[in-house]
C-alpha cells in the first residue's frame, strides 16, 4: 500500500549546504503507541490509514510515504554558552512539509529515525521515555494555549537502544511550523556565508512573516518579529510554571514555538531558582533566568543578521541593539498582563505589580504549589472562602495578610464575583503534566508495556482548565517520596 502525504517541500529546495539528504534507517518491528487523530485530520492526513501496520512503518521510518524528500537540517548553536559550529539533526529527519487545513505550512519530522551526517558518533535513535515525555508535554502545552511543536504519533521500534542501560527504542513524529532555529542562522554566519544567511532570512520571511517581505528594511523587521514572539513565548512559559531546561540557541525556534522537549518540567512548589535538568549544573536555564536567556539567544541571532542590516558595522550594531531593546518591554507587558489575569485583575493600577510580587514572594517562602495556588485563588475570588488557598502555604498567615490587600483591590474591579471566577479559571489550569505523573507513565510503559496510564494522562491534560472529578487526583502535587528532582535529555 502506498500512503500519500500531500507534501509541498520548500526547505529541501534550498541550496545543498542547508541540509544533508538522508533516509530514515528501518527499524525491526514498529508498533503504534499513539496516533494523534485530530492532528492528522488537521494536517490533511487520513488517520484510518495511519492507524494500520503500514502507517506504523511510515511513522517509524521503515518506509517512506509517497512524495517525501527526507533531509537532516544543518545548524550550529551555543550549548550552555559554548559555541559549536556544527550540530544539525543528529537523530531527526524531516520527511517534508504539508499545508494544513488552516493554510499553514507544517513540517513533519521523525525523531529517533536513525543516524545522519550530523550524528557525531551517536546512534540516531531515541529511547521510549523521552518520546513519551515529548508527546505528553508538547500536547499539554498545546492544550494550555502555548505556541509549541506538536506530536502526531509515537511508535515503538522493536529494538533496544544503548544509553546508561539498554532501553526500548521509539520514534516520535513531530509537527512544527518549521524547524529553523537561531542556530540555523549561526551555521552560516560562523562560516562567513552572508549569502547563506540572506537566503535563510528570505526563506523565514516568506514562510513565517510574509507581510514584511515588502518592508523597507525586511531584515530589521524579521528580527523585530522574532524578538516579539520569543518575548511573548517566554512570558507564557513563566505564567504556567514551565521550565524548558536546555535553552541553547539550537533549541530556539524563529517561528516562536516551544521546541525540543528534553529535560523540560513544570514546577510544583514555586521557586524562581528551580532547575530540573541534570545537565544544568550551574542553573543557567533556571525558571527565572529564562527571559534573560531568551534575550541572550536573540542577541546571537542579531549578530548573524548584522551584515544584512548595513555595510557599516557600527551602524548595524546600533540598529540591532535598538531592536533587542524592545524585548524587555514586550516581555514585561505580556508577563504582567498575564499575572494580573491570574489574580483576577482586569484593569490596571500602579500598585498591581507590587501586590502580585508580594504574593509570589510569599509563595516562594511558604513552599506554595504554583499551579494550585492560582487555581484556588480563582475559587476564592468567587466566594469569601480562602481555606483552599491558605492550605497551599506552610504558614497560612502569610496568605491572610496578602489576601486583605487583594480583596480590597478586587473591590475596584467592575466584574461580578462569578465573572471574575470564570475569567480566572480560564487562565489558571488545574491540570499540568506534573513530573511524578510523567515519570509514572514512562515506568509503566517501559517496565510493563502498559500504556493505559499514558492514555489516561493524555486525556486529562487535553482539558487543563476544566474540573474533571473523575481525574481529580491528577491535580495533586507529589507526596515527598514521589518528587522528581531531576529530568534528563535522553540523548
PyMOL commands that set and color helices and strands:
alter all, ss='L'
color gray80, all
select helices_A, chain A and resi 11-13+16-18+37-42+47-50+53-59+128-143+182-189+194-208+210-212+218-239+249-251+287-309+313-324+326-342+352-365+370-381+387-390+396-410+417-425+435-448+452-461+469-475+480-482
alter helices_A, ss='H'
color red, helices_A
select strands_A, chain A and resi 19-21+31-35+71-73+77-79+82-84+92-99+105-111+126-127+150-162+166-176+242-243+265-266
alter strands_A, ss='S'
color yellow, strands_A
deselect
rebuild
show_as cartoon
